[in-house]
Amino acid sequence: MKKHLRNCALLTVLCTGCSDPAEPEKHEEDPGEHACEHATDMSDGTSMTAGVDQASAPVLALSEEPYLVDFTTGTTGYLALTGPVDALLFVAQADAVTVLTFGTAGADELPEGAPNEFCPDLIPEHFDLELAETGDYYVELTTAIPPLWLVYMSAKGHAH
């Protein structure tokens, strides 16, 4: 009997770390959900100034943190993105991203935008960007009310 109880105790200890099949598996937070967490305070973010043209466009780094993009002249500017990468671009103003090109003379490669499914009122537009080529892509931005709030992050963990 003692041997049986000892075996039961050992099995209990070993199974303590086992997951319960009735409980859903924990998963990574979707980037769309993460962007919504930041969107609750759109005055918070890393400040940067968009270039007046593609040649002066600063490179936007993948980050889980938001950016506040200001414009040197008026309300139009450029940012550079470096490929290859699968990324998401979340923007707090619809129609603010107007063009995406590869290189300085590339054709418009901007996919169709859609509201962030997790908080469409806060983030009315996001883009799934599959930047397959090695090199620089350029995003043209326009906004009626600068600064423009955006988040540019890896698409890893994003499901549609």
Phi and psi in degrees as GROMACS dihedral restraints (atoms count N, CA, C in turn):
[ dihedral_restraints ]
;  ai    aj    ak    al  type     phi  dphi    fc
    3     4     5     6     1   -60.8    20    10
    4     5     6     7     1   -40.5    20    10
    6     7     8     9     1   -63.5    20    10
    7     8     9    10     1   -39.5    20    10
    9    10    11    12     1   -64.9    20    10
   10    11    12    13     1   -44.5    20    10
   12    13    14    15     1   -65.0    20    10
   13    14    15    16     1   -39.8    20    10
   15    16    17    18     1   -63.3    20    10
   16    17    18    19     1   -42.0    20    10
   18    19    20    21     1   -64.0    20    10
   19    20    21    22     1   -39.9    20    10
   21    22    23    24     1   -64.1    20    10
   22    23    24    25     1   -42.3    20    10
   24    25    26    27     1   -63.5    20    10
   25    26    27    28     1   -41.5    20    10
   27    28    29    30     1   -64.3    20    10
   28    29    30    31     1   -42.6    20    10
   30    31    32    33     1   -63.5    20    10
   31    32    33    34     1   -38.6    20    10
   33    34    35    36     1   -62.4    20    10
   34    35    36    37     1   -44.3    20    10
   36    37    38    39     1   -63.9    20    10
   37    38    39    40     1   -43.9    20    10
   39    40    41    42     1   -66.3    20    10
   40    41    42    43     1   -34.8    20    10
   42    43    44    45     1   -86.6    20    10
   43    44    45    46     1    -6.3    20    10
   45    46    47    48     1   -58.0    20    10
   46    47    48    49     1   -35.9    20    10
   48    49    50    51     1   -84.3    20    10
   49    50    51    52     1    -3.4    20    10
   51    52    53    54     1   -74.4    20    10
   52    53    54    55     1   147.8    20    10
   54    55    56    57     1   -86.9    20    10
   55    56    57    58     1   150.5    20    10
   57    58    59    60     1   -83.4    20    10
   58    59    60    61     1   121.0    20    10
   60    61    62    63     1   -63.0    20    10
   61    62    63    64     1   -19.2    20    10
   63    64    65    66     1   -76.3    20    10
   64    65    66    67     1   -20.8    20    10
   66    67    68    69     1   -88.4    20    10
   67    68    69    70     1   139.5    20    10
   69    70    71    72     1   -66.8    20    10
   70    71    72    73     1   148.8    20    10
   72    73    74    75     1   -69.2    20    10
   73    74    75    76     1   143.5    20    10
   75    76    77    78     1   -74.9    20    10
   76    77    78    79     1   141.3    20    10
   78    79    80    81     1  -132.6    20    10
   79    80    81    82     1   165.1    20    10
   81    82    83    84     1   -65.3    20    10
   82    83    84    85     1   149.1    20    10
   84    85    86    87     1   -68.0    20    10
   85    86    87    88     1   133.9    20    10
   87    88    89    90     1   -65.3    20    10
   88    89    90    91     1   138.0    20    10
   90    91    92    93     1   -56.6    20    10
   91    92    93    94     1   -31.5    20    10
   93    94    95    96     1   -63.7    20    10
   94    95    96    97     1   -40.5    20    10
   96    97    98    99     1   -64.7    20    10
   97    98    99   100     1   -42.0    20    10
   99   100   101   102     1   -62.6    20    10
  100   101   102   103     1   -42.6    20    10
  102   103   104   105     1   -61.2    20    10
  103   104   105   106     1   -37.7    20    10
  105   106   107   108     1   -63.0    20    10
  106   107   108   109     1   -37.1    20    10
  108   109   110   111     1   -60.0    20    10
  109   110   111   112     1   -39.9    20    10
  111   112   113   114     1   -75.1    20    10
  112   113   114   115     1   -28.1    20    10
  114   115   116   117     1   -70.4    20    10
  115   116   117   118     1   -11.7    20    10
  117   118   119   120     1   -68.2    20    10
  118   119   120   121     1   -20.3    20    10
  120   121   122   123     1  -133.1    20    10
  121   122   123   124     1    87.1    20    10
  123   124   125   126     1   -79.3    20    10
  124   125   126   127     1     4.6    20    10
  126   127   128   129     1   -92.3    20    10
  127   128   129   130     1    -2.0    20    10
  129   130   131   132     1  -104.5    20    10
  130   131   132   133     1   131.6    20    10
  132   133   134   135     1   163.3    20    10
  133   134   135   136     1   167.7    20    10
  135   136   137   138     1   -77.2    20    10
  136   137   138   139     1   124.4    20    10
  138   139   140   141     1   -78.4    20    10
  139   140   141   142     1   139.3    20    10
  141   142   143   144     1  -151.2    20    10
  142   143   144   145     1   159.6    20    10
  144   145   146   147     1  -114.9    20    10
  145   146   147   148     1   126.7    20    10
  147   148   149   150     1   -66.8    20    10
  148   149   150   151     1   150.4    20    10
  150   151   152   153     1   -73.1    20    10
  151   152   153   154     1   155.2    20    10
  153   154   155   156     1   -77.7    20    10
  154   155   156   157     1   -16.9    20    10
  156   157   158   159     1  -153.2    20    10
  157   158   159   160     1   177.2    20    10
  159   160   161   162     1   -62.6    20    10
  160   161   162   163     1   -36.1    20    10
  162   163   164   165     1   -63.7    20    10
  163   164   165   166     1   -28.5    20    10
  165   166   167   168     1  -104.4    20    10
  166   167   168   169     1    10.5    20    10
  168   169   170   171     1   -70.5    20    10
  169   170   171   172     1   123.6    20    10
  171   172   173   174     1   -72.5    20    10
  172   173   174   175     1   151.5    20    10
  174   175   176   177     1   -80.4    20    10
  175   176   177   178     1   128.4    20    10
  177   178   179   180     1   -89.8    20    10
  178   179   180   181     1   117.4    20    10
  180   181   182   183     1   -85.0    20    10
  181   182   183   184     1   145.6    20    10
  183   184   185   186     1   -61.0    20    10
  184   185   186   187     1   132.5    20    10
  186   187   188   189     1  -157.2    20    10
  187   188   189   190     1   153.1    20    10
  189   190   191   192     1   -89.0    20    10
  190   191   192   193     1    -2.2    20    10
  192   193   194   195     1  -101.6    20    10
  193   194   195   196     1   150.5    20    10
  195   196   197   198     1   -76.4    20    10
  196   197   198   199     1   161.8    20    10
  198   199   200   201     1  -118.3    20    10
  199   200   201   202     1   149.3    20    10
  201   202   203   204     1  -115.9    20    10
  202   203   204   205     1   110.2    20    10
  204   205   206   207     1   -99.9    20    10
  205   206   207   208     1   121.6    20    10
  207   208   209   210     1  -102.0    20    10
  208   209   210   211     1   168.3    20    10
  210   211   212   213     1  -126.5    20    10
  211   212   213   214     1   134.1    20    10
  213   214   215   216     1   -68.9    20    10
  214   215   216   217     1   -47.6    20    10
  216   217   218   219     1  -123.4    20    10
  217   218   219   220     1   114.8    20    10
  219   220   221   222     1    67.3    20    10
  220   221   222   223     1  -132.5    20    10
  222   223   224   225     1  -130.6    20    10
  223   224   225   226     1    23.5    20    10
  225   226   227   228     1  -126.4    20    10
  226   227   228   229     1   142.4    20    10
  228   229   230   231     1  -163.9    20    10
  229   230   231   232     1   177.9    20    10
  231   232   233   234     1  -130.3    20    10
  232   233   234   235     1   144.5    20    10
  234   235   236   237     1  -127.6    20    10
  235   236   237   238     1   150.2    20    10
  237   238   239   240     1  -105.8    20    10
  238   239   240   241     1   143.2    20    10
  240   241   242   243     1  -124.4    20    10
  241   242   243   244     1   140.9    20    10
  243   244   245   246     1  -105.5    20    10
  244   245   246   247     1   128.2    20    10
  246   247   248   249     1  -105.3    20    10
  247   248   249   250     1   166.5    20    10
  249   250   251   252     1   -86.5    20    10
  250   251   252   253     1   144.7    20    10
  252   253   254   255     1  -167.7    20    10
  253   254   255   256     1   147.3    20    10
  255   256   257   258     1  -102.2    20    10
  256   257   258   259     1   118.4    20    10
  258   259   260   261     1  -139.4    20    10
  259   260   261   262     1   169.8    20    10
  261   262   263   264     1  -124.7    20    10
  262   263   264   265     1   139.0    20    10
  264   265   266   267     1  -120.9    20    10
  265   266   267   268     1   113.9    20    10
  267   268   269   270     1  -102.9    20    10
  268   269   270   271     1   131.9    20    10
  270   271   272   273     1  -131.6    20    10
  271   272   273   274     1   135.6    20    10
  273   274   275   276     1   -81.3    20    10
  274   275   276   277     1    -1.1    20    10
  276   277   278   279     1  -132.7    20    10
  277   278   279   280     1   127.7    20    10
  279   280   281   282     1   -66.0    20    10
  280   281   282   283     1   146.7    20    10
  282   283   284   285     1    64.8    20    10
  283   284   285   286     1    16.9    20    10
  285   286   287   288     1   -79.2    20    10
  286   287   288   289     1   -29.9    20    10
  288   289   290   291     1   -92.6    20    10
  289   290   291   292     1   117.0    20    10
  291   292   293   294     1  -107.5    20    10
  292   293   294   295     1   -29.3    20    10
  294   295   296   297     1  -148.8    20    10
  295   296   297   298     1   145.2    20    10
  297   298   299   300     1  -133.6    20    10
  298   299   300   301     1   121.1    20    10
  300   301   302   303     1  -127.1    20    10
  301   302   303   304     1   153.8    20    10
  303   304   305   306     1   -99.2    20    10
  304   305   306   307     1   122.7    20    10
  306   307   308   309     1    73.0    20    10
  307   308   309   310     1   179.9    20    10
  309   310   311   312     1   -80.5    20    10
  310   311   312   313     1   -20.0    20    10
  312   313   314   315     1  -121.5    20    10
  313   314   315   316     1    20.2    20    10
  315   316   317   318     1   -73.9    20    10
  316   317   318   319     1   163.6    20    10
  318   319   320   321     1   -78.4    20    10
  319   320   321   322     1   157.8    20    10
  321   322   323   324     1   -64.6    20    10
  322   323   324   325     1   121.9    20    10
  324   325   326   327     1  -115.7    20    10
  325   326   327   328     1    18.9    20    10
  327   328   329   330     1   -71.3    20    10
  328   329   330   331     1   119.9    20    10
  330   331   332   333     1   -72.9    20    10
  331   332   333   334     1   169.0    20    10
  333   334   335   336     1   -68.9    20    10
  334   335   336   337     1   134.3    20    10
  336   337   338   339     1   -86.5    20    10
  337   338   339   340     1   160.2    20    10
  339   340   341   342     1  -150.1    20    10
  340   341   342   343     1   154.3    20    10
  342   343   344   345     1   -62.6    20    10
  343   344   345   346     1   150.8    20    10
  345   346   347   348     1   -68.4    20    10
  346   347   348   349     1   121.0    20    10
  348   349   350   351     1   -62.0    20    10
  349   350   351   352     1   -21.7    20    10
  351   352   353   354     1   -86.6    20    10
  352   353   354   355     1   -25.0    20    10
  354   355   356   357     1  -156.2    20    10
  355   356   357   358     1    67.9    20    10
  357   358   359   360     1   -61.7    20    10
  358   359   360   361     1   -26.5    20    10
  360   361   362   363     1   -73.3    20    10
  361   362   363   364     1   -33.5    20    10
  363   364   365   366     1   -84.7    20    10
  364   365   366   367     1   -37.8    20    10
  366   367   368   369     1  -125.1    20    10
  367   368   369   370     1    86.7    20    10
  369   370   371   372     1   -74.2    20    10
  370   371   372   373     1    -6.3    20    10
  372   373   374   375     1  -150.9    20    10
  373   374   375   376     1   136.0    20    10
  375   376   377   378     1  -142.9    20    10
  376   377   378   379     1   156.2    20    10
  378   379   380   381     1  -128.8    20    10
  379   380   381   382     1   135.0    20    10
  381   382   383   384     1   -90.3    20    10
  382   383   384   385     1   111.6    20    10
  384   385   386   387     1  -106.3    20    10
  385   386   387   388     1   117.9    20    10
  387   388   389   390     1  -107.0    20    10
  388   389   390   391     1    87.6    20    10
  390   391   392   393     1   -88.7    20    10
  391   392   393   394     1    89.5    20    10
  393   394   395   396     1   -80.9    20    10
  394   395   396   397     1   -28.9    20    10
  396   397   398   399     1   -83.6    20    10
  397   398   399   400     1   148.6    20    10
  399   400   401   402     1   -81.1    20    10
  400   401   402   403     1   123.9    20    10
  402   403   404   405     1   139.4    20    10
  403   404   405   406     1  -165.8    20    10
  405   406   407   408     1   -96.3    20    10
  406   407   408   409     1   133.9    20    10
  408   409   410   411     1  -108.4    20    10
  409   410   411   412     1   150.8    20    10
  411   412   413   414     1  -124.3    20    10
  412   413   414   415     1   132.9    20    10
  414   415   416   417     1  -108.4    20    10
  415   416   417   418     1   128.0    20    10
  417   418   419   420     1   -96.0    20    10
  418   419   420   421     1   130.9    20    10
  420   421   422   423     1  -120.2    20    10
  421   422   423   424     1   147.9    20    10
  423   424   425   426     1  -143.6    20    10
  424   425   426   427     1   144.8    20    10
  426   427   428   429     1  -151.0    20    10
  427   428   429   430     1   147.5    20    10
  429   430   431   432     1   -82.4    20    10
  430   431   432   433     1   -27.9    20    10
  432   433   434   435     1  -131.7    20    10
  433   434   435   436     1    93.4    20    10
  435   436   437   438     1   -73.7    20    10
  436   437   438   439     1   158.1    20    10
  438   439   440   441     1   -77.4    20    10
  439   440   441   442     1   156.5    20    10
  441   442   443   444     1   -93.5    20    10
  442   443   444   445     1   123.4    20    10
  444   445   446   447     1   -87.1    20    10
  445   446   447   448     1   130.5    20    10
  447   448   449   450     1  -152.6    20    10
  448   449   450   451     1   160.5    20    10
  450   451   452   453     1  -130.6    20    10
  451   452   453   454     1   131.1    20    10
  453   454   455   456     1  -122.6    20    10
  454   455   456   457     1   108.9    20    10
  456   457   458   459     1  -139.1    20    10
  457   458   459   460     1   166.0    20    10
  459   460   461   462     1   -60.9    20    10
  460   461   462   463     1   145.5    20    10
  462   463   464   465     1   -82.0    20    10
  463   464   465   466     1    -2.3    20    10
  465   466   467   468     1   -56.4    20    10
  466   467   468   469     1   127.3    20    10
  468   469   470   471     1    89.4    20    10
  469   470   471   472     1    -1.4    20    10
  471   472   473   474     1   -89.1    20    10
  472   473   474   475     1   126.0    20    10
  474   475   476   477     1  -121.5    20    10
  475   476   477   478     1   144.2    20    10
